[in-house]
C-alpha cells in the first residue's frame, strides 16, 4: 500500500470520517484500514496533530449492546470507582495519578510513592 493521503485540518473531502464521527453516525470502522489522515500544524517546531480518517461507505453499524455486555461494562466501571485503601465506592472514577480516592490521598502525607509532598 502507498502513502496515505494527507489533508489539512477541516479540509477533508466528503466520505471520510474519524472514529468519533463514525460513532456519532452509529457506525464503526469494521476492520478497514486507515484511509487518510488530517494534520493540524502547531507552533514552535512541534509535530502536527494527526487524526486518522476512515471511509464512511465501508463502515459498518455499531454492534448492539446485549444484556451480558451491559452487565460486564457496569462491573468494570464499578471496579474503577472502588478505592483500594478504604474499599468504598468513591462515587467517581479513581484518578490513576492518585491511585486512591481523594480523601485517602489527602490523609496520606507521604503520598502513594512514599515521598513528601
HELIX and SHEET records of a PDB file:
HELIX    1   1 UNK A   19  UNK A   24  1                                   6    
HELIX    2   2 UNK A   56  UNK A   58  5                                   3    
HELIX    3   3 UNK A   67  UNK A   81  1                                  15    
HELIX    4   4 UNK A  102  UNK A  107  1                                   6    
SHEET    1   A 4 UNK A   5  UNK A   8  0                                        
SHEET    2   A 4 UNK A  36  UNK A  40  1                                        
SHEET    3   A 4 UNK A  49  UNK A  55 -1                                        
SHEET    4   A 4 UNK A  16  UNK A  17 -1                                        
SHEET    1   B 2 UNK A  27  UNK A  28  0                                        
SHEET    2   B 2 UNK A  60  UNK A  61 -1                                        
END                                                                             
